[in-house]
Amino acid sequence: MTELKPVPHGLLQAFRAYESALMSDDVAALDSLFADSPTTLRGDAAGLLVGHEQISAFRGSRGGAPKRRIVQTHVQVIDEDHALIVAVTELDRGGRGLQTQLWARDPVRIEYGGWQVTAAHVSAPAPAFDTRIWRVVGDPLVSSHTADGALSGETVAVKDLFAVAGFAVGAGSPAWLEQAPVAPSHAAAVAALLDAGASVRGIARTEEFAYSLSGLNAHYGAPPNPKAPGRIPGGSSSGSATAVALGHASIGLGTDTGGSIRVPSAYQGLYGIRTSHGAVSREGLLPLAKAFDTVGWMTRSAFLLQAVGDVLLPEAPGSPDSGTALDEIHLVPALVGLATEDVATAVSEALPGSKPLAWDVARLDEWRQAFVIGQAYQAWQAHGDWLETRLDTLGEAVRGRFEMARSVTREQAAEARAVLAQARTEILDVVGGRVLAYPSASSVAPTAAEAAAVRDDTMRLTCIAGIAGLPAVSIPVRTAGNLPAGLCLVAAPGRDRDLLALAQSFAG
């Protein structure tokens, strides 16, 4: 131990108490040893937590820290009430880490001489690859045979629903992966990206059979959300989204049935597009609900989002660019009002000159419920034969959805189809030649504990494009609390390229 000045009374006792509480996962003791202030900081590779409340919530949900021991401790005393402690740690699983803590003394506190942590940073040995994000990864996993294509130099995180030649489709389910055959050829979208010069970085995690919006895979864990640490990544294209947000890949190839591109894009500050139904080939894609499934992708820039569209999308009939201006986008107040205040404000402020569009969405909850039933019926048609005796292999949340899906009768499905047909007609009539704007998700990324509570609210927004087969682009915005959210632009089927051009306008 290196001491530049005499160590104040109680400091090392507090440090040792913290380490003991950390190894026993004593959350109450850890909370007591961190300053109860909105300015207290804790950072690691996943990002920065600001405020005692965020830090406490993180500790309460992570299930304990990796086992380790302290091998070096260095103390720099700043003054009698402040000190910096840097500790070298050795993990039981191997490798060394580093922990840096700024301690301050509160003269009112008695325990441990009043010492508390006001800021901390933790580093740990990086895993060979993060199994929460990737099922398999390479450098690259599959190389492009095109040296000078439009996407040369780009890397793709492929959602584990698309066939990649030489690998099985895992669908986020260990039981499914165990019996899945090796794909003899690439899915059409994967092949097109490779032909354009992009390489496949790896196969990214998804929630089981893509039947969720949270990203909380019960078997592999949730990919981290680097833009909102301690919050969920959004699903089901969660692995692809996190890979792009972390810089592991530049393109996240995914699918969107009920919001699985738009939600992770919003939660992680990415650009994302759900394409018009049928616009991009689904050959080689494991379905969830064929009437609603569509291909999509996520990027960190609007430019690359459009460049991928130039490869995957068909040429638009007539003029490829409608010339729609930002002040010709119609914000829908009734839909903006379905979001939390911070998200609604961020979306509205992103379009100060937009034209409001009055739309009575009184039947929206009925539409959402019909969408849920229709999706469930198709999901059971797609996977019910295999799942009938294997429901116990699924995580609790997805198992509950498939159990509901199994119970949907043909009559209920027919009733849902009738409601959806009427909804589709109304939605297409309202959209017409316009571009509509509203939130991509109803809130910022929630914590895992809050995820179920916001699901229905977000589905009310995301089901609109799914019902009518509309293209939808999510554009990143930020709330007053500096958290990512999404502005969603939708247009008539086939106007995917128009929306991609508009996304460039926002970026410019």
Sequence and secondary structure as in RCSB ss.txt:
>XXXX:A:sequence
MTELKPVPHGLLQAFRAYESALMSDDVAALDSLFADSPTTLRGDAAGLLVGHEQISAFRGSRGGAPKRRIVQTHV
QVIDEDHALIVAVTELDRGGRGLQTQLWARDPVRIEYGGWQVTAAHVSAPAPAFDTRIWRVVGDPLVSSHTADGA
LSGETVAVKDLFAVAGFAVGAGSPAWLEQAPVAPSHAAAVAALLDAGASVRGIARTEEFAYSLSGLNAHYGAPPN
PKAPGRIPGGSSSGSATAVALGHASIGLGTDTGGSIRVPSAYQGLYGIRTSHGAVSREGLLPLAKAFDTVGWMTR
SAFLLQAVGDVLLPEAPGSPDSGTALDEIHLVPALVGLATEDVATAVSEALPGSKPLAWDVARLDEWRQAFVIGQ
AYQAWQAHGDWLETRLDTLGEAVRGRFEMARSVTREQAAEARAVLAQARTEILDVVGGRVLAYPSASSVAPTAAE
AAAVRDDTMRLTCIAGIAGLPAVSIPVRTAGNLPAGLCLVAAPGRDRDLLALAQSFAG
>XXXX:A:secstr
 EESS   TTHHHHHHHHHHHHHHT HHHHHHHB  STT EEEETTEEEESHHHHHHHHHHH     EEEEEEEE
EEEETTEEEEEEEEEETTSSEEEEEEEEEE TT  GGGGEEEEEEEEE    SS TTTEEEEEEEEE  S SS T
TTT EEEEETTB  TTSB  TT HHHHHH  B SS  HHHHHHHHTT EEEEEE  SGGG  SS  BTTTB    
TTSTTS   SSSHHHHHHHHTTS SEEEEE SSSTTHHHHHHHT EEEE  TTSS  TTB  S TTT  EEEEES
SHHHHHHHHHHHS   SS S     GGGEEE HHHHTTS HHHHHHHHHH TT        TTHHHHHHHHHHHH
HHHHHHHHHHHHTTTGGGS HHHHHHHHHHHH  HHHHHHHHHHHHHHHHHHHHHHTT EEEEESSSSS   GGG
HHHHHHHHHHHHHHHHHHT  EEEEEEE TTS EEEEEEE STT HHHHHHHHHHHH 
